[in-house]
């Protein structure tokens, strides 16, 4: 029986959360093969539904494993390639802080921003039932995460948590689903100057342009 393939296969659409996973892949610095899927057609086709029954991107396959959900993809890549230095080691106390904010962004932050955009925020008398509490609480907590003494969530150490949290902030500022607080703008400006972030944007923007032309 053969060994699982070490090839990273990346399933995405350039106008999706796959942009975050692309950034992570560029930070990791390992070769990967991109499969671009279209909404409503190849993303819902049987071949891809066998990979992700939700019919959503991003997803990756690597060493016989399929990983879906963008935060999980980021966490997996950081652990699979520790030489990239994108996650604290298992015995590092900062690993707790890393997971805290990575999954805060995947849980309460995304839920609160989506609920607000749809005008479906939990009323104040039922806020305790919502995982995010209130939108204001989430925004204040997010500001705490990016306002530490160092440039990154873990101080002087950039990590996968920055790629994921920073992407959420970037979209929030772009689409005005988050308030334009100075702490968010300063943090996002630092993040999006990273070489891997620039490369990832250029790749996905080129895919969008090519699709528009033809």
N, C-alpha and C positions, 0 to 999 in steps of 0.2 A: 504494500500500500504506500503510495507516494506521500511526500510531505506536503502540507498545505502551502499554497503559493505565498511568497513574501511580497508579491506585487500589491501595491495599494491601488484599488480601483475606486474612483470618486464619482458618485452619481450626483448631479447637480443641475441647476438652471441658473444662469447668471443674474436673474432677477428674483432671487430667493435668499433664504437664510444660508444657502450654500456658499454665499460670499464669505461668511464667517469661517466656515470649514476650509475654504480655499486659503484664506489668510493663515489659518493654523498649519496647513500643509506647507505653505511657503516658509513659515517659521521653522518647521521641522527640517526642511531642506532635503527631504528624500524624494526620489522620483515617484511619480504617480501618474496613472492613466485616467483621463477625464471622460466620462460618459454624460453628454448633455441630453436631458430629457425635456419634453414639452408638456405644459399643463394640459390636462384633459385627454391626451393621446398616449404617448409613450410612458408618461408618468403613471397612467392607469392601466397599462398593458399587463397581461398575465406574467410576462417575464420579470417585470419590475415589481409587481405585487408579490412575487415570490421572495423578493429581497426585502421589501417594506410593504406590508399589507395595508398601511395607511395611504400608500400612493403619494408620498410626499418626499421631498428632498430637504437636506442632504442625507446621503448614506455613504458608508464606505464598506468595502470588503477587504480583509487582510488576514493572512494566515488562517484561512478557513472560518473566520468570524465575520459576521455582519454587525455593523454598529449604525444605529439610526439615532435621531434626536441630536440636535446640534451641540448642546452642552456635553452630551455623552461622547460625541465624536471628538470634541476638543480634549476632554479628559483622557480618552483612550489614546489619542495620538501623543499626548504629553507623557503618558506612562510607557507607551510602546517604544518611544525613542528618547530615553532619559538623557542621552548625550546632548540633546538640544537645550536642556536646562529649562524646560517650560513648566515644571511642576516640582514642588518640594518633595524630597525623598520620604519614604514611609516613616522614618524615625525623626523627621524634622517637625517640631511643634508648629511651624508655619503652615503645615499641610491642612490643618484644621481651618485656618483663616482662608486659605486658598479655596477649599471646598465650600466654605460658608458663602463667599460672595459669588462664586461660579454658579451655585445652585439657587442663590437668592435671585440672581438675574434670570435664571431659567424658570423659576417658580413665581414668587410674589411680584417681581418687576414686570415680567411679560404679561401675567394675568391682569395686573392693575392697569397697565397701559392699554391692553386690548379692551378691557371692560369700559374704560373711560372713552375710548374711541367709538365704541358701540353704544354709548350712553346707558351702560348696564352696570354701573358701579353699585355695590351693595349699599342700601340706605344705612345711615349712621346707626340706627337702632339694631341693625343686623350685621354690623361690620365684624363682630366677633366670629361670625360663621364663615367669613371669607378668609382665605389663607393670607391675603395681602393686608387685611385690616382696612385701611383707607388709602386712597391714592397719595394723600399728603404724607402719611407715615412712610410709605415706600420711597417717595422722592427724598425725604429727609434722610432715611437710612442709606440710600444710594449715594447721597452727597458725603455722608460719613465715610463710605468705602473708598472714595477717590480723593479724600482730603487729608490723607495721612502725611507724615513728615517726609516721605520719599515721593518720587515721581509715579510709582506704581502701587497697586493694591498691597503688594508685599514689601513695600518700602523701596529699596534700591533694586529689587529683583522683578523683572518682567516675567509674567507667567501666562498660561492659557486663560486664567481668570481675566486678565486684562483684555485679551483678544475678544472674549465673549461679552464681558461687561461693557467694554468700550464700544463694541459694535452696537449694542443696544442703545447706548447713549448717543452715538453718532446718528442712528436712525431717528431717535427721539428728538434730537435737535433739528435734523433735516425736515422732518414732517411735523414738527411742533407738537409732538405728543408728550414731550417732557418740557418743563420750563427751562428757559435759557439761562440757567444759573452760571455764574462765572466759573465755579469749580468744575462744572461739566464741560464748558467750552475749553478751558485750559487743559484738562485731562485729554479730551478728544484731539485737540491740536497736537499734543505730544505723541499720542498713539499713532495717528494717521501719517506721521512723518517716518515711521519705521520702514526700512527698506522692504521687508516682506509684505507689509500692508500695501505699499505703493505697487509692488509687483502684482499682488493679487487683484487689486482694483484694475490695473491695466489689462490683465488677462480677461477678467469678466466684462469690462467695458468694451473690449475688442469683440468679444462674442456677441454682445448686444448689438453693436454696430454692424457686424457681419450679418446677423439675423435680420436687421432692419433693411439691409440692402438686397436681401435676397432670397 
